[in-house]
Amino acid sequence: MLGRGRRFHVETERLILRPPRHGDWRPWADLRADSADFLQPWEPVWADDHLGRRAFTNRVYWAQRAIAAGTAVPLFLIRREDDMLVGAITLDNIRRGPAQTATAGYWTGAPFARQGYMREALTAVVDHAFHVMDLSRIEAGCLPENTPSRHLLESCGFKYEGVAQAYLQISGRWRNHVLYSNLRADRRGRTGVG
């Protein structure tokens, strides 16, 4: 099912992917805090108020505006069996016109890692992007040493494209990233990983 704003969601076998809501603050803040050691090596430095209610409220309003404007689709991964927040995935930097592309970013809370939740979510979001949003290309990047993320991307049909030098600031310093893409009409075959 697909709608706008609060009603927008994508369903998978074990998950409901939906935009963040104001009531999600405490589960989100708790999961991020409990997973800090697991997440922070792969993310930009968290602001001092990263886990605060006001910062989360701003995040919810940004999500609503971004979905309405068609510039991003930020979604929380909610486990169907118990309504537990397990992570998040965002299609960001959506570009229309001749590009028809977006960038995927994601994270999973430490207790839910390596259980296939993100594979399920990323597969569904890519399918939604290609067949509902009519995008042609989804890009993603990660640190070269982030082997689990690289395997996730490859298992979801993303292909290695190269290295972007000083791509993002991670843990306070500019870091190279390996870049991957998934194409709606991919004729590239298997590509080697550098």
Backbone bond lengths (Angstrom), bond angles and torsions (degrees), N, CA, C in turn:
res aa  C-N    CA-C-N  psi(-1)  N-CA   C-N-CA  omega(-1)  CA-C   N-CA-C  phi
1 M - - - 1.450 - - 1.524 108.23 -
2 L 1.309 115.75 145.63 1.450 120.53 -177.70 1.505 108.51 -138.75
3 G 1.320 116.76 134.93 1.443 121.84 175.08 1.503 109.23 -146.99
4 R 1.301 117.58 -165.02 1.461 122.74 179.13 1.526 109.22 -107.87
5 G 1.334 114.90 152.04 1.466 120.69 173.58 1.510 112.74 58.35
6 R 1.338 116.55 -129.31 1.465 121.61 -175.83 1.523 112.21 -62.77
7 R 1.334 118.09 -25.75 1.459 120.36 -175.80 1.515 112.70 -86.03
8 F 1.308 118.06 -11.30 1.461 122.09 -179.97 1.527 108.44 -65.67
9 H 1.322 117.22 126.84 1.465 119.60 171.61 1.521 111.05 -161.21
10 V 1.312 114.96 158.33 1.457 124.25 176.52 1.523 105.97 -125.16
11 E 1.322 117.03 136.11 1.457 120.92 -178.80 1.518 110.90 -111.02
12 T 1.328 115.41 143.43 1.463 122.40 173.43 1.522 107.16 -127.52
13 E 1.308 116.24 -176.55 1.458 120.00 -178.21 1.528 112.28 -58.98
14 R 1.346 117.46 -43.57 1.466 120.57 -175.48 1.518 114.06 -112.36
15 L 1.339 117.63 -6.52 1.460 120.63 -170.22 1.520 112.77 -131.60
16 I 1.320 113.95 153.10 1.463 122.04 163.15 1.517 105.77 -114.53
17 L 1.314 116.19 124.49 1.459 122.50 178.34 1.519 106.68 -102.22
18 R 1.342 115.95 117.73 1.460 120.47 -176.69 1.517 109.67 -145.73
19 P 1.340 116.70 159.49 1.467 119.23 178.45 1.527 111.37 -63.13
20 P 1.330 116.88 155.28 1.473 120.21 176.26 1.525 110.69 -64.72
21 R 1.315 115.01 148.95 1.473 123.05 177.19 1.516 108.35 -122.18
22 H 1.320 116.21 158.61 1.469 120.42 -179.13 1.528 111.43 -55.99
23 G 1.328 117.78 -37.52 1.460 121.71 -179.63 1.523 114.57 -69.53
24 D 1.331 117.19 -6.68 1.462 120.96 179.54 1.528 112.93 -84.33
25 W 1.321 117.62 -5.40 1.457 119.48 -172.38 1.529 113.12 -54.50
26 R 1.316 117.66 -53.69 1.465 119.73 -175.47 1.532 111.81 -62.56
27 P 1.353 120.45 -48.94 1.477 118.31 177.87 1.530 112.09 -60.63
28 W 1.336 117.14 -38.34 1.467 120.80 179.51 1.530 110.54 -65.60
29 A 1.340 116.38 -49.23 1.465 120.19 -178.49 1.530 110.80 -62.63
30 D 1.327 117.42 -41.33 1.465 120.62 179.39 1.528 111.25 -64.66
31 L 1.338 116.92 -45.15 1.456 119.93 -179.19 1.528 111.13 -65.25
32 R 1.331 117.19 -42.68 1.463 120.35 178.56 1.538 110.78 -64.70
33 A 1.332 116.99 -43.00 1.471 120.27 179.67 1.531 111.02 -64.24
34 D 1.330 116.43 -45.54 1.464 120.62 -179.93 1.524 112.21 -66.30
35 S 1.342 117.02 -24.11 1.466 122.47 -177.12 1.524 112.72 -104.61
36 A 1.321 117.49 11.23 1.468 120.76 -172.95 1.530 111.97 -55.71
37 D 1.312 118.87 -47.72 1.466 120.82 -178.73 1.526 111.67 -63.46
38 F 1.313 116.50 -30.81 1.459 122.96 179.98 1.533 111.09 -76.29
39 L 1.333 117.77 -36.87 1.469 122.51 -173.25 1.525 114.55 -91.03
40 Q 1.319 117.46 -40.17 1.464 120.58 -168.53 1.530 115.02 -60.92
41 P 1.334 121.51 -30.87 1.466 118.29 177.69 1.533 113.86 -63.14
42 W 1.340 117.45 -17.39 1.462 121.65 -174.40 1.525 112.73 -109.95
43 E 1.332 118.62 -0.26 1.463 121.80 -171.92 1.528 111.77 -122.50
44 P 1.345 115.53 160.26 1.473 118.22 169.64 1.528 109.99 -58.66
45 V 1.324 116.24 157.19 1.462 121.11 179.72 1.534 109.01 -59.06
46 W 1.318 115.37 133.58 1.462 120.32 179.55 1.525 109.21 -73.69
47 A 1.315 116.99 136.60 1.466 121.49 173.57 1.527 109.00 -64.97
48 D 1.317 116.54 159.09 1.466 120.81 179.96 1.526 112.03 -56.10
49 D 1.335 116.68 -33.76 1.474 120.88 -178.06 1.526 112.26 -99.63
50 H 1.326 118.09 17.56 1.469 122.84 -174.40 1.531 112.68 -49.44
51 L 1.317 117.31 -43.27 1.463 121.16 -176.08 1.528 113.40 -93.81
52 G 1.318 117.13 3.93 1.462 121.04 -176.51 1.522 113.85 -75.88
53 R 1.312 115.47 157.38 1.461 121.54 -178.62 1.529 111.56 -62.67
54 R 1.325 117.81 -42.78 1.469 120.03 -178.39 1.530 110.92 -63.12
55 A 1.333 117.38 -43.53 1.461 120.43 178.44 1.528 110.42 -62.78
56 F 1.333 116.39 -37.70 1.471 119.11 179.06 1.520 110.57 -69.32
57 T 1.335 117.45 -40.32 1.465 120.75 176.82 1.528 110.15 -58.08
58 N 1.325 116.55 -43.19 1.466 120.13 176.86 1.524 111.05 -62.47
59 R 1.323 116.71 -37.06 1.471 121.26 177.74 1.531 110.60 -62.94
60 V 1.327 117.19 -42.51 1.466 121.06 179.51 1.525 110.15 -63.93
61 Y 1.337 117.09 -45.67 1.467 119.68 179.12 1.520 111.40 -63.96
62 W 1.342 117.29 -39.02 1.458 120.04 176.60 1.527 110.33 -61.11
63 A 1.333 116.93 -43.58 1.463 121.10 179.91 1.523 110.70 -59.66
64 Q 1.320 117.39 -45.29 1.465 121.10 179.79 1.528 111.24 -61.34
65 R 1.336 116.11 -46.09 1.474 120.03 179.82 1.523 111.43 -65.38
66 A 1.329 117.18 -41.81 1.462 121.36 -177.83 1.528 111.38 -64.64
67 I 1.322 117.01 -42.75 1.466 120.34 178.40 1.523 109.85 -64.56
68 A 1.329 117.01 -45.62 1.467 120.50 179.84 1.528 111.81 -61.71
69 A 1.323 117.03 -37.02 1.465 121.36 -178.74 1.525 112.46 -83.47
70 G 1.328 117.18 -13.81 1.454 120.77 -179.06 1.516 113.83 76.27
71 T 1.337 116.94 22.84 1.468 120.37 -178.46 1.525 113.19 -98.11
72 A 1.328 117.50 -18.82 1.461 121.81 179.16 1.527 108.97 -160.71
73 V 1.329 115.54 157.11 1.463 122.38 175.08 1.523 107.46 -132.35
74 P 1.357 116.62 89.06 1.474 120.49 177.20 1.537 109.67 -86.24
75 L 1.325 115.96 127.92 1.459 120.96 -176.14 1.520 110.94 -132.43
76 F 1.329 115.45 140.06 1.452 122.07 171.44 1.527 108.25 -92.19
77 L 1.321 116.17 145.32 1.457 122.40 176.18 1.525 107.22 -94.99
78 I 1.322 116.44 110.15 1.461 122.62 -179.12 1.523 108.15 -109.31
79 R 1.348 115.59 121.68 1.465 119.56 -179.86 1.524 109.21 -72.03
80 R 1.319 116.73 127.88 1.463 122.07 -175.90 1.528 113.24 -60.75
81 E 1.338 117.06 -40.96 1.462 120.01 -171.09 1.516 113.93 -64.78
82 D 1.354 117.63 -27.26 1.463 119.06 -176.61 1.534 113.83 -144.91
83 D 1.335 117.44 13.35 1.478 122.31 -179.85 1.525 112.81 58.08
84 M 1.320 117.80 27.90 1.461 122.47 -179.56 1.528 109.81 -83.37
85 L 1.326 115.98 133.84 1.458 121.49 172.81 1.519 108.18 -74.70
86 V 1.338 117.52 125.40 1.459 120.78 -178.68 1.526 112.78 -114.23
87 G 1.332 118.07 -13.85 1.461 120.90 -179.58 1.512 110.67 167.72
88 A 1.333 115.77 -161.95 1.460 121.03 -179.16 1.515 109.81 -152.27
89 I 1.318 115.28 154.78 1.460 122.29 175.75 1.522 107.48 -141.97
90 T 1.319 115.79 141.43 1.463 120.20 -179.17 1.519 109.84 -134.65
91 L 1.312 115.79 131.79 1.456 121.31 163.27 1.514 105.15 -93.71
92 D 1.312 116.97 116.75 1.461 121.83 -174.83 1.524 109.31 -124.77
93 N 1.317 115.64 172.34 1.468 121.05 178.91 1.523 110.99 51.61
94 I 1.336 116.63 42.27 1.462 120.48 178.84 1.522 108.33 -66.95
95 R 1.326 115.19 123.29 1.456 121.21 -179.92 1.519 108.82 -119.66
96 R 1.299 115.98 128.17 1.466 121.80 -179.08 1.524 109.44 -99.84
97 G 1.311 116.66 -159.47 1.452 120.54 -178.54 1.519 110.40 69.49
98 P 1.322 117.11 -138.37 1.462 118.82 -176.92 1.532 113.58 -70.05
99 A 1.330 118.97 -17.87 1.470 120.76 -177.12 1.534 112.27 -80.99
100 Q 1.331 118.23 -52.00 1.463 123.05 -177.75 1.537 110.94 48.67
101 T 1.325 115.89 54.90 1.467 120.50 -173.53 1.521 111.17 -137.63
102 A 1.316 115.98 165.03 1.459 122.74 176.36 1.524 108.64 -152.80
103 T 1.319 115.27 165.28 1.457 122.36 177.53 1.528 108.79 -112.47
104 A 1.320 117.09 132.10 1.466 122.05 178.75 1.521 109.80 -98.40
105 G 1.314 115.98 136.09 1.453 123.71 172.30 1.517 108.25 -134.46
106 Y 1.322 117.69 152.50 1.463 119.51 -173.83 1.521 110.41 -160.85
107 W 1.328 115.43 159.56 1.460 122.21 170.49 1.527 108.79 -152.36
108 T 1.310 114.99 152.26 1.462 122.08 176.42 1.519 108.07 -126.43
109 G 1.319 117.13 138.47 1.453 120.56 174.66 1.524 110.52 -63.83
110 A 1.321 116.88 146.20 1.470 121.77 -175.98 1.533 113.58 -52.41
111 P 1.352 119.61 -41.49 1.470 117.95 -178.15 1.526 113.82 -65.97
112 F 1.337 117.19 -15.51 1.467 120.76 -174.18 1.525 112.84 -111.53
113 A 1.318 116.72 3.18 1.463 120.56 -178.18 1.523 110.81 -68.21
114 R 1.316 115.50 151.65 1.461 124.68 174.99 1.530 113.05 60.34
115 Q 1.342 115.96 30.66 1.464 120.75 176.42 1.530 111.65 -116.09
116 G 1.327 116.88 8.00 1.458 120.97 176.68 1.513 115.37 85.09
117 Y 1.326 117.40 1.28 1.467 118.86 -178.98 1.530 111.89 -64.10
118 M 1.324 117.26 -45.32 1.451 118.62 -177.38 1.523 111.08 -70.99
119 R 1.289 118.79 -34.35 1.472 120.68 175.35 1.530 109.16 -59.94
120 E 1.319 116.27 -45.33 1.462 121.60 179.06 1.531 110.57 -61.52
121 A 1.322 116.41 -44.24 1.465 121.01 -178.39 1.527 111.60 -68.72
122 L 1.329 117.18 -46.60 1.457 120.48 -177.72 1.520 110.84 -64.25
123 T 1.312 117.52 -40.85 1.464 121.05 177.08 1.522 110.61 -59.65
124 A 1.329 116.77 -44.80 1.469 120.78 -179.55 1.523 111.92 -67.32
125 V 1.329 117.23 -40.04 1.467 120.36 -179.26 1.524 110.67 -67.92
126 V 1.322 117.41 -40.49 1.469 119.99 177.68 1.526 110.06 -64.01
127 D 1.323 117.44 -44.08 1.467 120.96 177.48 1.531 110.48 -59.55
128 H 1.319 116.74 -44.60 1.464 122.07 178.35 1.537 110.36 -62.24
129 A 1.316 116.45 -43.34 1.461 120.61 -179.34 1.525 111.20 -61.95
130 F 1.318 116.97 -41.90 1.463 120.51 -177.97 1.526 112.67 -75.93
131 H 1.330 117.56 -43.13 1.454 120.26 -169.72 1.523 115.37 -99.26
132 V 1.312 118.55 -19.41 1.469 120.91 177.71 1.532 110.60 -108.64
133 M 1.331 116.16 -45.56 1.468 120.02 -178.10 1.531 112.43 -85.88
134 D 1.331 117.30 -10.46 1.464 123.58 178.65 1.526 112.67 61.56
135 L 1.324 116.75 34.61 1.460 120.04 172.70 1.523 109.13 -80.58
136 S 1.317 115.97 159.42 1.457 121.33 -177.41 1.527 112.85 -111.19
137 R 1.351 116.22 -23.58 1.461 120.04 -173.31 1.527 109.62 -145.33
138 I 1.330 116.95 132.79 1.461 122.91 173.11 1.523 106.90 -118.21
139 E 1.319 116.35 126.26 1.453 122.46 179.68 1.521 109.86 -107.06
140 A 1.311 116.25 153.63 1.466 121.76 174.87 1.523 107.87 -154.57
141 G 1.317 115.25 152.96 1.454 120.52 177.76 1.515 110.36 -141.52
142 C 1.323 115.34 156.90 1.461 119.97 176.27 1.528 108.35 -154.89
143 L 1.317 115.55 166.23 1.451 119.73 176.73 1.533 109.51 -64.20
144 P 1.323 117.92 142.98 1.467 120.04 -177.59 1.525 113.73 -55.39
145 E 1.326 117.21 -34.35 1.469 120.04 -178.19 1.526 113.95 -84.46
146 N 1.328 117.93 0.06 1.465 121.18 179.66 1.532 109.11 -84.11
147 T 1.318 114.91 73.13 1.459 121.83 -175.77 1.525 112.89 -57.70
148 P 1.353 120.65 -43.44 1.465 118.69 178.46 1.528 113.30 -59.49
149 S 1.322 117.49 -39.26 1.468 120.01 179.51 1.521 110.73 -68.70
150 R 1.318 116.74 -39.68 1.470 120.11 178.42 1.532 110.23 -62.76
151 H 1.335 116.49 -43.35 1.472 119.89 178.78 1.527 110.80 -64.58
152 L 1.329 116.51 -39.41 1.463 120.23 177.59 1.526 110.06 -58.69
153 L 1.318 116.77 -51.99 1.458 120.13 -178.68 1.525 111.35 -58.61
154 E 1.320 116.68 -46.10 1.463 120.33 -179.36 1.524 111.59 -63.74
155 S 1.332 117.28 -37.73 1.466 120.22 -179.61 1.525 112.17 -71.43
156 C 1.335 116.72 -17.47 1.467 121.69 179.01 1.528 112.06 -100.35
157 G 1.329 117.35 13.78 1.451 120.56 174.70 1.515 115.91 91.48
158 F 1.324 117.87 4.58 1.458 120.74 176.59 1.518 108.94 -77.99
159 K 1.318 115.61 145.40 1.458 120.61 179.95 1.524 109.85 -119.31
160 Y 1.302 114.90 141.20 1.462 122.98 179.54 1.526 110.21 -63.98
161 E 1.347 115.71 134.23 1.459 120.09 179.39 1.518 113.75 -119.46
162 G 1.316 118.50 -21.33 1.455 119.13 179.95 1.515 112.04 150.89
163 V 1.328 115.62 -165.70 1.454 122.65 -177.74 1.521 109.28 -118.67
164 A 1.324 115.93 131.77 1.466 122.11 173.63 1.528 107.35 -100.43
165 Q 1.310 116.48 119.11 1.460 121.77 -178.28 1.526 110.28 -73.21
166 A 1.332 116.95 137.39 1.472 123.01 176.94 1.527 110.80 44.37
167 Y 1.324 116.95 51.78 1.470 124.14 -171.37 1.526 113.49 -73.87
168 L 1.331 116.81 -46.31 1.471 122.22 -178.98 1.515 109.74 -142.37
169 Q 1.338 114.77 155.09 1.464 119.52 171.71 1.523 108.14 -84.85
170 I 1.310 115.43 116.80 1.462 122.52 179.10 1.522 106.99 -122.41
171 S 1.324 115.74 131.33 1.466 121.20 -177.83 1.527 110.97 50.43
172 G 1.321 116.55 35.75 1.464 121.65 172.06 1.519 116.32 86.71
173 R 1.333 118.83 4.62 1.462 118.42 176.39 1.528 110.80 -140.23
174 W 1.332 115.57 153.34 1.462 121.55 -179.47 1.526 109.38 -67.66
175 R 1.317 115.60 127.59 1.469 120.92 -175.87 1.523 111.80 -126.56
176 N 1.323 115.10 142.08 1.456 120.47 171.75 1.522 109.30 -68.31
177 H 1.318 116.47 150.59 1.457 122.19 176.25 1.528 109.10 -131.19
178 V 1.331 115.42 146.05 1.452 119.35 169.28 1.524 106.85 -87.22
179 L 1.316 115.58 137.77 1.457 121.56 -175.73 1.523 110.66 -108.30
180 Y 1.325 114.43 140.29 1.454 122.86 178.86 1.524 108.59 -130.32
181 S 1.324 115.88 158.26 1.461 119.96 172.30 1.519 110.05 -144.52
182 N 1.316 114.95 155.46 1.453 123.76 173.88 1.523 105.55 -125.74
183 L 1.315 117.03 125.72 1.460 122.00 -177.13 1.521 110.01 -110.12
184 R 1.332 114.81 140.55 1.471 118.94 179.30 1.529 110.33 -60.18
185 A 1.311 117.30 -42.52 1.464 121.61 178.41 1.525 107.41 -116.21
186 D 1.331 116.21 77.22 1.462 120.97 -173.60 1.529 110.95 -90.54
187 R 1.310 115.73 116.94 1.464 121.46 178.38 1.522 111.24 -113.83
188 R 1.337 116.91 15.56 1.465 120.27 -173.65 1.511 113.31 -78.34
189 G 1.316 118.72 -18.86 1.460 119.09 -172.96 1.506 110.35 69.69
190 R 1.291 117.15 -168.42 1.463 121.38 -179.62 1.520 109.75 -76.05
191 T 1.328 116.33 133.27 1.458 120.18 178.00 1.519 108.74 -110.90
192 G 1.330 115.95 149.56 1.456 120.09 179.71 1.511 111.48 -74.74
193 V 1.302 115.95 150.28 1.456 121.88 177.68 1.514 107.48 -97.28
194 G 1.362 115.05 129.06 1.458 119.27 -177.43 1.489 113.56 -86.30
